[in-house]
């Protein structure tokens, strides 16, 4: 029996390698490449059966990885590049100008700059994006704080962070809320959900039934918004 071989499932090649393990393991890396580990001695037909039985999971993970790679690869700042802002595609245009300025006109973002260095364009766009994101995040947090706490209280401090594993976080005792930099790429109703989720932690610091009941009382469709967020944008790496 060969130590490794390739099985194709719905057009997806899966490299199967035999190892000294107890159970069959299937994985898809961030590039969309699928691989599996099978116990030494497992017949090939058993490995193929396992892969067929898990074909839906496999196809979904490969498509997700490919979509993520596409989105992350498109986060470039150059003339004609397409970026996402609040769920809408915008085209970046580099305009030679004596002064540095970034403005949005419809679905076009004009990066006016005297520099020919793409690193400078990146800094300008980043500063613009960060400013716009924080303004929206702060507005939403203020609005939801008033709804959640039902009284006049200090508005939590809002910061924007490039986080790799979550859309936001809240520290109730310090009244600080951190929202992900990349969240601003998602549709606004997804951003609203994350803002409300973090504000609700000011009242309930856990994820109890009471916590979700509070969210549902303000945003009955929060589950739909959460699902859309997971499909719309990916946390940067």
N, C-alpha and C positions, 0 to 999 in steps of 0.2 A: 504494500500500500504506500503511495507517495506521501511524503510528509506535508505537502501542500498541493492544492489544486484550486481551480477557479470554477465557480458555479454561477451561471447567469440567471437572474430572477427578474422577469419583466424588463429585460434590457439592461439590468444593473449587474455588473460583474462583482462577485463577492469572492475574495481570496480566503480560502479556508485552510487553516494551519492546524495540525495536530499537536497538542501539548499535553503535559502531565497535569490535567485539571479534571474536576469531577463533572462539570456540566458544560453545555454548549453556550458560547458567548458570542453575541453579535453586536457590532458597533459601527458607527459612521463618524468619521472625523470631520473637522470643520471645513475641509475642502469638498466634502461629499463623497469621499472614497469609503467604500464598505469593505469590512473584513470580519472574519469570524475565527474563533478558536474552538476546536473540537477535541474531546477527550481522545487520547491515544486508544486505538482499537475500535472507535466508532465507525461503522460502515459508511461509505460515501452516500448510499441511498438514505440513510438516517439523517445525515447532515442536509441533504437536499430536501427531505421532507420537512425538517425544522424550518428551513429558509422559506419554503412555500407557505407554511402555516403562518409565518411572520412577515409575509410579503407586504401587507398594508403598512405595518410599522416601518419597514425598510424603505419603501417608496416615499412615505411621508418625511422621514428623516433626511433622505438624500435630497428631496426637493427643498426642504427647509434650509439645509446647508448650502445648496446652490444659490437659493434666494438671498441668504445672508451674505454670501461671498459677493454676489452682484451688488447688493446695497452698499456694503463696506467699500467695495472697489470704486463706487461712484462718488465717494466723499472726497472729491478732488476740487481744487479751486484753480480753474483755468478758463480761458475764454470759450464759451459754448458748453461748459460743464452743466450738468443737470443735478440739482440738489432738491431735497425735500424740506418744506417749511409748512408745518401744520397740515400735513397730509396732501399738500399740493406741490406739484413739480414746478420749480423755478429755474430759469436759465441764467447763468452767470455771464456777464459781459464785462470785459476788462476795457476801461476807457482811459486813454492817456489824458492826464490833467495835471495842472500845477499843484493842486491841493488834494489831500486824501479825503475821500468821502464815499460812503456806501449808502445807496438809496434803492428802494424797491418801487418799480413802476409796473403794476399789474403782476404778470408772471415772469418779470425780468428783474434781476438784481444787478444794478450798475455799480461796479467797483472802480471808482475814479482814483487814479493814482499816477504819480510821476515815475514810479518804479517799474522796471522790466523784470524784477525778481519775483518769481512765483511765491517765494517764502513771505514776501511782504504782502502779496495779495491774500495769502492764507491768514495772516495776522489781522488784516483789515476785515475780512469776512467774519473771522472768528469773533472779533470785538463787536461787530454789528449783530451777529447771531446771538451772542451772549447777552447783549443789552436788551434785545427784543424778547428773548426767552425769559429773562429775569423779570421784566415788566409784566408779562402775562402771568407768570407763576405767582408773583407777589399780589396781583389783583385777585386771582382765584383764591389764594390762601386767605386773604382778607375777607372775601365774600363768604367763604365756607366757614370761617371761624365764627362769624356773626350768626350763621345758621346753626352751627353745632353747639356752641356754648350758650346761646340764648341770653347773653348779657354783654355789657360793654367791657371788653377785656383787651389787654395788650395784644396787638397782632404779632404772631410769631415771626421771628427773623427767618428770612428765606435766602438760601444760598443755592448756587448752581454748581454741580460737580459732575465730572466725567466718571461715572460709576460703571463697573463691569458686571455686576450681578443683580442689581435692583434698580427700579425706576425711581424710588424715593426712600427717604427714611425720616423719622421724627424722634426727637429727644424731648419728651414732654416736660421734664423737670427744668430744662433750659429754654423751653419754648422755641426750639429751632427746628426748621424743616429744610431738608436737602432734597432737591429734585434733579433728576438726571439731565445732563446737557442734551443728550440725544432725544429726550422725550419731546422736544420742540419740533421734531420731524413728524410726529404722529398727528392724526386729526385732532382738532381742538376738543372734541367730546371725549377723547381718550385722555388728554391732558387734564381735563376737568375731573375725570375719575381718579387719577393718581393724586391730584391735589386734595380732593375730598378724603381719599383713603388716609393720607398722612395727617390731615387735620383731625380726622376722627380719632387718631391715636392720642390726641390731647385729652380726650375723655376716657378712652379705653386703650391702654398701652399694649393690649394683647390682640389676638384674632379670634375672640370669643363670639358666641352667637349674638351677644348684645352689640358687639362692635359692628358686625355685618347688618344687624337690624337697623342700627343708626344710619349706616350708609344707604340702605334700601329705602329708608323713610324720606331721604332727600333725593336719592337717585335710583328709582326703581329698576332701571335698565343697566345697572352697573356691571352685571355679568357680561352683557353683550359688549359693552365698552371695553372690558378687560380682554375678551377674546379678540376683538378687533385690534387692540394694541399689540397683542402677541403676534398677529399676522402682518401688521403694517410696518413695523420698524424694529431694528435690532440694536441692542446695546453695543456701543463701539468697543473695539479691542485695541 
